[in-house]
Amino acid sequence: MIATEKRTNAVKRNMSSEEKTPAYFVHEKGMCESVIGAGSRVWAHAHVMKNALVGADCNIGEGSFVESGAYIGTGCTIKNGVSIWDGVHLEGEVFVGPNAVFTNDMMPRAKSVNPEFHLVQTVVKRGASIGANATIVCGTTLGEYCMIGAGAVVTKDVPAFALVIGNPARIHAWVSKKGSKLQFDANGIATDDDGNTYKLENNTVSIIE
Ligand SMILES: CC(C)(COP(=O)(O)OP(=O)(O)OC[C@H]1O[C@@H](n2cnc3c(N)ncnc32)[C@H](O)[C@@H]1OP(=O)(O)O)[C@@H](O)C(=O)NCCC(=O)NCCS
Protein backbone atom coordinates (compact mmCIF):
# COMPACT_ATOMS: atom_id res chain seq x y z
CA MET A 1 0.00 0.00 0.00
CA ILE A 2 2.83 2.37 0.87
CA ALA A 3 4.42 1.86 -2.55
CA THR A 4 1.11 2.59 -4.28
CA GLU A 5 0.59 5.78 -2.28
CA LYS A 6 4.15 6.93 -3.05
CA ARG A 7 3.58 6.26 -6.74
CA THR A 8 0.33 8.19 -6.78
CA ASN A 9 1.97 11.16 -5.08
CA ALA A 10 4.90 11.12 -7.50
CA VAL A 11 2.58 10.96 -10.50
CA LYS A 12 0.60 13.88 -9.13
CA ARG A 13 3.81 15.89 -8.84
CA ASN A 14 4.39 15.37 -12.57
CA MET A 15 0.98 16.76 -13.54
CA SER A 16 0.79 20.34 -14.72
CA SER A 17 -2.18 22.31 -13.49
CA GLU A 18 -3.88 22.25 -16.93
CA GLU A 19 -3.34 18.55 -17.51
CA LYS A 20 -6.01 16.09 -16.55
CA THR A 21 -3.84 13.04 -17.19
CA PRO A 22 -0.57 12.42 -15.33
CA ALA A 23 2.78 12.53 -17.09
CA TYR A 24 5.20 9.78 -16.07
CA PHE A 25 6.56 8.43 -12.83
CA VAL A 26 10.19 8.00 -11.79
CA HIS A 27 10.88 6.26 -8.47
CA GLU A 28 12.93 8.39 -6.11
CA LYS A 29 15.80 5.90 -6.52
CA GLY A 30 15.44 5.68 -10.32
CA MET A 31 17.04 7.99 -12.93
CA CYS A 32 15.35 9.20 -16.10
CA GLU A 33 17.30 11.57 -18.39
CA SER A 34 14.80 11.53 -21.29
CA VAL A 35 11.26 12.83 -21.45
CA ILE A 36 9.24 9.63 -21.70
CA GLY A 37 5.62 8.86 -22.57
CA ALA A 38 2.68 9.69 -20.33
CA GLY A 39 1.77 7.02 -17.82
CA SER A 40 5.17 5.28 -18.04
CA ARG A 41 6.90 4.24 -14.83
CA VAL A 42 10.62 3.92 -14.08
CA TRP A 43 11.25 1.92 -10.92
CA ALA A 44 14.06 1.93 -8.36
CA HIS A 45 17.65 1.68 -9.62
CA ALA A 46 16.43 1.76 -13.21
CA HIS A 47 18.18 4.23 -15.53
CA VAL A 48 16.82 5.72 -18.75
CA MET A 49 19.62 7.64 -20.53
CA LYS A 50 19.15 10.83 -22.50
CA ASN A 51 18.10 10.35 -26.15
CA ALA A 52 16.30 7.11 -25.38
CA LEU A 53 12.77 6.89 -26.78
CA VAL A 54 10.19 5.43 -24.42
CA GLY A 55 6.51 5.62 -25.36
CA ALA A 56 3.44 5.96 -23.17
CA ASP A 57 2.28 3.46 -20.58
CA CYS A 58 5.52 1.52 -20.30
CA ASN A 59 6.85 -0.12 -17.16
CA ILE A 60 10.64 -0.09 -16.72
CA GLY A 61 11.35 -2.54 -13.89
CA GLU A 62 13.78 -2.25 -11.04
CA GLY A 63 17.45 -2.37 -12.01
CA SER A 64 16.82 -2.00 -15.75
CA PHE A 65 18.82 0.19 -18.14
CA VAL A 66 17.68 1.95 -21.32
CA GLU A 67 20.58 3.24 -23.41
CA SER A 68 20.65 6.35 -25.64
CA GLY A 69 19.33 5.27 -29.03
CA ALA A 70 17.10 2.50 -27.71
CA TYR A 71 13.44 2.56 -28.74
CA ILE A 72 10.59 1.27 -26.59
CA GLY A 73 7.10 1.65 -28.06
CA THR A 74 3.84 2.25 -26.25
CA GLY A 75 2.59 -0.16 -23.61
CA CYS A 76 5.75 -2.25 -23.15
CA THR A 77 6.55 -4.14 -19.94
CA ILE A 78 10.25 -4.43 -19.11
CA LYS A 79 10.73 -6.59 -16.02
CA ASN A 80 13.61 -6.26 -13.59
CA GLY A 81 17.26 -6.37 -14.57
CA VAL A 82 16.95 -5.86 -18.34
CA SER A 83 19.27 -3.68 -20.46
CA ILE A 84 17.79 -2.23 -23.67
CA TRP A 85 20.79 -1.12 -25.72
CA ASP A 86 21.21 1.28 -28.60
CA GLY A 87 20.00 -0.58 -31.68
CA VAL A 88 17.24 -2.45 -29.88
CA HIS A 89 13.82 -1.51 -31.20
CA LEU A 90 10.75 -2.72 -29.33
CA GLU A 91 7.46 -2.03 -31.06
CA GLY A 92 4.34 -1.55 -28.90
CA GLU A 93 3.06 -3.96 -26.25
CA VAL A 94 6.22 -6.01 -25.99
CA PHE A 95 6.90 -7.99 -22.78
CA VAL A 96 10.52 -8.53 -21.73
CA GLY A 97 10.96 -11.01 -18.87
CA PRO A 98 13.32 -10.58 -15.93
CA ASN A 99 17.03 -10.68 -16.74
CA ALA A 100 16.48 -11.25 -20.45
CA VAL A 101 19.56 -10.18 -22.43
CA PHE A 102 19.78 -8.14 -25.62
CA THR A 103 23.03 -7.66 -27.56
CA ASN A 104 24.14 -5.13 -30.18
CA ASP A 105 27.62 -6.31 -31.20
CA MET A 106 28.04 -9.60 -33.07
CA MET A 107 31.81 -9.93 -32.59
CA PRO A 108 32.57 -8.07 -29.35
CA ARG A 109 36.09 -7.11 -28.31
CA ALA A 110 37.44 -4.80 -25.64
CA LYS A 111 38.12 -1.34 -27.11
CA SER A 112 41.82 -1.78 -26.32
CA VAL A 113 41.93 -4.82 -28.64
CA ASN A 114 39.70 -3.46 -31.43
CA PRO A 115 38.28 0.08 -31.16
CA GLU A 116 35.89 -0.48 -34.08
CA PHE A 117 32.28 -1.10 -33.10
CA HIS A 118 29.62 -2.19 -35.58
CA LEU A 119 26.17 -1.72 -34.15
CA VAL A 120 23.80 -4.53 -35.10
CA GLN A 121 20.09 -3.95 -34.60
CA THR A 122 17.38 -6.13 -33.11
CA VAL A 123 13.68 -5.61 -33.80
CA VAL A 124 10.93 -6.97 -31.58
CA LYS A 125 7.54 -6.64 -33.19
CA ARG A 126 4.23 -5.73 -31.61
CA GLY A 127 2.88 -7.95 -28.87
CA ALA A 128 5.90 -10.28 -28.66
CA SER A 129 7.02 -11.74 -25.29
CA ILE A 130 10.50 -12.70 -24.16
CA GLY A 131 10.83 -15.17 -21.28
CA ALA A 132 13.03 -14.79 -18.24
CA ASN A 133 16.76 -15.05 -18.85
CA ALA A 134 16.43 -15.49 -22.61
CA THR A 135 19.28 -14.16 -24.77
CA ILE A 136 18.55 -12.42 -28.04
CA VAL A 137 21.52 -12.43 -30.39
CA CYS A 138 21.53 -9.18 -32.37
CA GLY A 139 20.53 -8.97 -36.02
CA THR A 140 17.32 -10.88 -35.39
CA THR A 141 13.67 -9.89 -35.77
CA LEU A 142 11.15 -11.33 -33.37
CA GLY A 143 7.78 -11.50 -35.11
CA GLU A 144 4.45 -10.15 -33.91
CA TYR A 145 3.02 -11.94 -30.86
CA CYS A 146 5.80 -14.54 -30.85
CA MET A 147 6.83 -15.97 -27.48
CA ILE A 148 10.38 -16.76 -26.44
CA GLY A 149 10.62 -19.46 -23.72
CA ALA A 150 12.56 -18.89 -20.53
CA GLY A 151 16.30 -19.28 -21.05
CA ALA A 152 16.10 -19.60 -24.84
CA VAL A 153 18.97 -18.36 -27.00
CA VAL A 154 17.53 -16.71 -30.11
CA THR A 155 19.99 -16.80 -33.01
CA LYS A 156 17.60 -16.44 -35.98
CA ASP A 157 14.43 -14.55 -36.86
CA VAL A 158 11.35 -15.82 -35.06
CA PRO A 159 8.12 -15.97 -37.07
CA ALA A 160 4.97 -14.21 -35.87
CA PHE A 161 2.96 -16.26 -33.32
CA ALA A 162 5.77 -18.85 -32.91
CA LEU A 163 6.67 -20.18 -29.45
CA VAL A 164 10.39 -20.99 -29.44
CA ILE A 165 12.47 -22.69 -26.76
CA GLY A 166 15.98 -24.00 -26.25
CA ASN A 167 19.54 -23.19 -27.29
CA PRO A 168 19.50 -22.50 -30.17
CA ALA A 169 15.81 -21.57 -30.03
CA ARG A 170 13.56 -23.69 -32.23
CA ILE A 171 9.85 -23.54 -32.93
CA HIS A 172 8.02 -25.62 -30.34
CA ALA A 173 4.39 -24.50 -30.90
CA TRP A 174 2.25 -21.61 -32.12
CA VAL A 175 0.42 -19.22 -29.85
CA SER A 176 -2.50 -16.81 -30.09
CA LYS A 177 -2.36 -13.05 -29.48
CA LYS A 178 -3.07 -13.65 -25.80
CA GLY A 179 -0.54 -16.49 -25.60
CA SER A 180 -2.64 -19.68 -25.64
CA LYS A 181 -1.39 -22.57 -27.75
CA LEU A 182 -3.09 -22.82 -31.15
CA GLN A 183 -4.43 -26.16 -32.37
CA PHE A 184 -4.60 -26.23 -36.15
CA ASP A 185 -7.04 -28.49 -38.02
CA ALA A 186 -6.21 -30.43 -41.18
CA ASN A 187 -6.75 -27.26 -43.23
CA GLY A 188 -4.28 -25.33 -41.11
CA ILE A 189 -7.00 -23.26 -39.41
CA ALA A 190 -7.21 -22.48 -35.69
CA THR A 191 -9.38 -20.14 -33.62
CA ASP A 192 -8.76 -18.60 -30.22
CA ASP A 193 -11.14 -17.80 -27.37
CA ASP A 194 -11.60 -14.25 -28.65
CA GLY A 195 -12.84 -15.49 -32.02
CA ASN A 196 -9.66 -14.70 -33.98
CA THR A 197 -8.94 -17.13 -36.81
CA TYR A 198 -5.37 -18.11 -37.69
CA LYS A 199 -3.99 -19.82 -40.79
CA LEU A 200 -0.80 -21.92 -40.76
CA GLU A 201 0.80 -22.14 -44.19
CA ASN A 202 4.47 -22.76 -45.13
CA ASN A 203 5.57 -22.46 -41.49
CA THR A 204 3.95 -19.03 -41.27
CA VAL A 205 0.94 -18.09 -39.16
CA SER A 206 -1.27 -15.15 -39.98
CA ILE A 207 -4.59 -13.87 -38.72
CA ILE A 208 -7.44 -14.13 -41.20
CA GLU A 209 -9.45 -10.91 -41.04
C1 LIG B 1 7.83 -22.57 -23.02
C2 LIG B 1 6.69 -22.39 -22.06
C3 LIG B 1 5.77 -21.25 -22.56
C4 LIG B 1 5.87 -23.65 -21.88
O1 LIG B 1 5.47 -24.19 -23.12
P1 LIG B 1 4.66 -25.56 -23.13
O2 LIG B 1 4.53 -26.02 -24.53
O3 LIG B 1 3.39 -25.37 -22.35
O4 LIG B 1 5.68 -26.49 -22.40
P2 LIG B 1 5.39 -27.77 -21.51
O5 LIG B 1 5.37 -27.32 -20.08
O6 LIG B 1 4.20 -28.53 -22.04
O7 LIG B 1 6.70 -28.60 -21.75
C5 LIG B 1 6.97 -29.26 -22.98
C6 LIG B 1 8.44 -29.67 -22.98
O8 LIG B 1 9.24 -28.48 -23.16
C7 LIG B 1 10.14 -28.33 -22.07
N1 LIG B 1 10.21 -26.89 -21.78
C8 LIG B 1 9.25 -26.08 -21.29
N2 LIG B 1 9.71 -24.83 -21.21
C9 LIG B 1 10.98 -24.84 -21.65
C10 LIG B 1 11.95 -23.84 -21.79
N3 LIG B 1 11.72 -22.56 -21.47
N4 LIG B 1 13.14 -24.20 -22.30
C11 LIG B 1 13.42 -25.49 -22.64
N5 LIG B 1 12.50 -26.50 -22.52
C12 LIG B 1 11.30 -26.16 -22.03
C13 LIG B 1 9.53 -29.11 -20.92
O9 LIG B 1 10.48 -29.51 -19.99
C14 LIG B 1 8.91 -30.27 -21.67
O10 LIG B 1 9.94 -31.19 -22.02
P3 LIG B 1 9.66 -32.76 -22.09
O11 LIG B 1 8.68 -32.96 -23.22
O12 LIG B 1 11.01 -33.33 -22.38
O13 LIG B 1 9.09 -33.13 -20.77
C15 LIG B 1 7.20 -22.04 -20.64
O14 LIG B 1 7.92 -23.14 -20.09
C16 LIG B 1 8.09 -20.81 -20.58
O15 LIG B 1 9.31 -20.88 -20.78
N6 LIG B 1 7.42 -19.68 -20.30
C17 LIG B 1 8.09 -18.42 -20.07
C18 LIG B 1 8.07 -18.11 -18.55
C19 LIG B 1 8.74 -16.81 -18.30
O16 LIG B 1 9.92 -16.65 -18.56
N7 LIG B 1 8.01 -15.83 -17.82
C20 LIG B 1 8.58 -14.49 -17.63
C21 LIG B 1 7.73 -13.69 -16.69
S1 LIG B 1 7.98 -14.15 -15.02
PDBQT file of the ligand as one rigid body, heavy atoms in Angstrom, charges set to zero:
ROOT
HETATM    1  C1  LIG A 301       7.826 -22.575 -23.022  1.00  0.00    +0.000 C 
HETATM    2  C2  LIG A 301       6.688 -22.393 -22.056  1.00  0.00    +0.000 C 
HETATM    3  C3  LIG A 301       5.769 -21.251 -22.560  1.00  0.00    +0.000 C 
HETATM    4  C4  LIG A 301       5.869 -23.648 -21.879  1.00  0.00    +0.000 C 
HETATM    5  O1  LIG A 301       5.474 -24.188 -23.119  1.00  0.00    +0.000 OA
HETATM    6  P1  LIG A 301       4.660 -25.565 -23.126  1.00  0.00    +0.000 P 
HETATM    7  O2  LIG A 301       4.531 -26.023 -24.529  1.00  0.00    +0.000 OA
HETATM    8  O3  LIG A 301       3.386 -25.374 -22.350  1.00  0.00    +0.000 OA
HETATM    9  O4  LIG A 301       5.678 -26.490 -22.403  1.00  0.00    +0.000 OA
HETATM   10  P2  LIG A 301       5.391 -27.771 -21.509  1.00  0.00    +0.000 P 
HETATM   11  O5  LIG A 301       5.368 -27.320 -20.079  1.00  0.00    +0.000 OA
HETATM   12  O6  LIG A 301       4.198 -28.529 -22.036  1.00  0.00    +0.000 OA
HETATM   13  O7  LIG A 301       6.703 -28.603 -21.753  1.00  0.00    +0.000 OA
HETATM   14  C5  LIG A 301       6.967 -29.256 -22.979  1.00  0.00    +0.000 C 
HETATM   15  C6  LIG A 301       8.435 -29.667 -22.984  1.00  0.00    +0.000 C 
HETATM   16  O8  LIG A 301       9.236 -28.481 -23.160  1.00  0.00    +0.000 OA
HETATM   17  C7  LIG A 301      10.140 -28.326 -22.066  1.00  0.00    +0.000 C 
HETATM   18  N1  LIG A 301      10.206 -26.892 -21.781  1.00  0.00    +0.000 N 
HETATM   19  C8  LIG A 301       9.255 -26.078 -21.291  1.00  0.00    +0.000 A 
HETATM   20  N2  LIG A 301       9.711 -24.832 -21.207  1.00  0.00    +0.000 NA
HETATM   21  C9  LIG A 301      10.977 -24.843 -21.653  1.00  0.00    +0.000 A 
HETATM   22  C10 LIG A 301      11.955 -23.845 -21.789  1.00  0.00    +0.000 A 
HETATM   23  N3  LIG A 301      11.718 -22.563 -21.470  1.00  0.00    +0.000 N 
HETATM   24  N4  LIG A 301      13.144 -24.200 -22.300  1.00  0.00    +0.000 NA
HETATM   25  C11 LIG A 301      13.415 -25.495 -22.642  1.00  0.00    +0.000 A 
HETATM   26  N5  LIG A 301      12.498 -26.502 -22.524  1.00  0.00    +0.000 NA
HETATM   27  C12 LIG A 301      11.298 -26.157 -22.029  1.00  0.00    +0.000 A 
HETATM   28  C13 LIG A 301       9.527 -29.108 -20.922  1.00  0.00    +0.000 C 
HETATM   29  O9  LIG A 301      10.484 -29.508 -19.988  1.00  0.00    +0.000 OA
HETATM   30  C14 LIG A 301       8.913 -30.272 -21.672  1.00  0.00    +0.000 C 
HETATM   31  O10 LIG A 301       9.938 -31.186 -22.016  1.00  0.00    +0.000 OA
HETATM   32  P3  LIG A 301       9.664 -32.760 -22.088  1.00  0.00    +0.000 P 
HETATM   33  O11 LIG A 301       8.684 -32.956 -23.215  1.00  0.00    +0.000 OA
HETATM   34  O12 LIG A 301      11.014 -33.330 -22.384  1.00  0.00    +0.000 OA
HETATM   35  O13 LIG A 301       9.095 -33.134 -20.771  1.00  0.00    +0.000 OA
HETATM   36  C15 LIG A 301       7.198 -22.042 -20.637  1.00  0.00    +0.000 C 
HETATM   37  O14 LIG A 301       7.916 -23.141 -20.090  1.00  0.00    +0.000 OA
HETATM   38  C16 LIG A 301       8.089 -20.815 -20.582  1.00  0.00    +0.000 C 
HETATM   39  O15 LIG A 301       9.312 -20.884 -20.778  1.00  0.00    +0.000 OA
HETATM   40  N6  LIG A 301       7.417 -19.680 -20.297  1.00  0.00    +0.000 N 
HETATM   41  C17 LIG A 301       8.090 -18.418 -20.066  1.00  0.00    +0.000 C 
HETATM   42  C18 LIG A 301       8.067 -18.109 -18.552  1.00  0.00    +0.000 C 
HETATM   43  C19 LIG A 301       8.745 -16.814 -18.300  1.00  0.00    +0.000 C 
HETATM   44  O16 LIG A 301       9.921 -16.652 -18.562  1.00  0.00    +0.000 OA
HETATM   45  N7  LIG A 301       8.014 -15.832 -17.822  1.00  0.00    +0.000 N 
HETATM   46  C20 LIG A 301       8.581 -14.490 -17.625  1.00  0.00    +0.000 C 
HETATM   47  C21 LIG A 301       7.730 -13.690 -16.693  1.00  0.00    +0.000 C 
HETATM   48  S1  LIG A 301       7.985 -14.151 -15.020  1.00  0.00    +0.000 SA
ENDROOT
TORSDOF 0
